[in-house]
Amino acid sequence: MATHIATVCEFAAKRDFLANYRNKIIGVVPNGVVIPDAASRRDISLRSRWGVPEGWPVGICVSRITEEKGYAVLASALSLLDRGNQKFSLMIVGGGDEDGRLRSLFAGLRNIKIVFVGHQKDVSSFLSASDFFLFPSLHENLSNALIEAMAHGLPVIATDVGGNTEVVSKGGGILIPVKNPDAIADAVSRFLCDSTAMRSMGNDARENVRRNYSVQQMVAGWEAIYAQILEGGRCNGSV
């Protein structure tokens, strides 16, 4: 039985399943990711290989294709966007048991090209080929996919739930209400209408990860946790 518990975000520390272990929570250590070199984080050559029309902006989703990841809500949002004349492509990286059923929800779009690329070992190359990251999850702790996208300099549109809120509130994205197709559509439209602001937000996202979610920050957090344990001390907050 563990004597101390560290969680990856403040939200996780407050979840009901830890209610009987509050006195063991010693702190919060967020996951850390490797931040790509600036020179390697933009590579759009992959777009043509997957049939993305030249010159179209590209969004990306990286997650299991399931209801809980918000794909049904996303499909509704894209239907709203498709009524306008803004053209863009969306690459969806991942799969899942509900893959076939949820894919069918994206059929019939005229101005938005959906590219399902399945599971990929090298997700980084797809992030490098994209302009923004969509994350409509219905609930979340701290998502590595989210912070990896931000590390690649992608501005994010993420639901205001769980660890998403803690990450995006520090800069680099737009938080939207959960299960709200209109909010997703409005946020995507903002990016498509102002590419300069979108790129600036992407730079903020990368800086956010550098300050708060790098591997170096994670290691420092764990070192602080172990130091407190060895000293017999406790803390109840972020490290």
Buried (B, 14 or more C-beta within 10 A) or exposed (E): EEEBBBBBBBBBBEEEEBEEEEEBBBBBBBBBBEBBEEEEBBBEEBBEEBEBEEEBBBBBBBBBBBEBBBBBBBBBBBBBBBEEEBBBBBBBBBBBEBBEEBBEBBEEBEBBBBBBBEEBEEBBEBBBBBBBBBBBBBBBBBBBBBBBBBBBBBBBBBBBBBBBBBBBEBBBBBBBEBBBBEBBBBBBBBBBEEEEEBBEBBBBBBBBBBEBBBEEBBEBBBEBBEEBBEEEEEBEEBB
